[in-house]
């Protein structure tokens, strides 16, 4: 049963990556592309967490936590730049 749940999670992550890349490529505005990039970082963080669970090496959870924090700070910096400049 757990293998099926992991397989469903992997398939959903794959579709999220596909849809995120499509939005990143076809986004009509810069804001759409930034939102797609932020979504892709969230999806990649979930992929790191899924890999940590499957491999049994939970040190990757620390990597996912740091990556998520840096992604958040990056989006804040870009949003501030677009709003009024640095």
N, C-alpha and C positions, 0 to 999 in steps of 0.2 A: 504494500500500500504506500509506503514512504517513497519507494522508487517512482511510482506513478505521480505522486505529488511533485517530486523533484523534476520529473520530465515535463509536467505541465508548467511548472515555474520557468524552466529553461525555454520552452516554446513561447511563453508569454514575453519573456525578456527578449527573445529573438525578434518577435513582431514589434515590440517597442523600439528596438534599435532600427528596424526597417522604417517604421513610420517617422521616427525622429530624424533619420537621414533624409527622408523625402521632404520633411518640413524645413530642414536646414538648407537643402538645395533649392527648393521652390518658394521659400518664404518671401512674400512680396516686400516686407519691410525689414529693417535691421532688428526691430524689436522681436519679430517672429523668429528670426534666426538666433537671437540670444536666448529666447525661451526654449527653442529646440536644443540648443547646445546645453542649457541647464538641465533639460530633461534627459539628454544623453549622459550627462555626468551622474545623474541620479540612477539611471538604469545601469551604468557601469559599476556604480557602488553596490547596487543589488546583485550584480553579477559576481563581484568580488566576495560578497557575503555568502552567496550560494556556493561558490567554489570553496570557501573556507569550511562550510558545513560538509560538503561532499568529501573533501580531502581530509577532514579532521584536524586541520592545522589552524587553530583559532588565532594565530598571530596575524592572519590576514584581516581580522576584524579591526585591529588597530590601524592597519593601512586604509581600510574603508572609512574609518572615522576621520582620519586626517585628510583623506581625499575629499570627503564630503564637506569638511570645514573650509578647505582651500577653495573648493568650488563655490561655496556660498560667498566667501570673501571676493572671489573673482567676479561674480555676478553683481555684487554690490558696487565694486569699482567701476565696472562697465556702465551700470545704471547711473551712477553719479556722473560719469564722464558724458553720457548722452544727455543728461538733464541740464547740466550747466558747465561742464568742463571741469578739469581737475584744478 
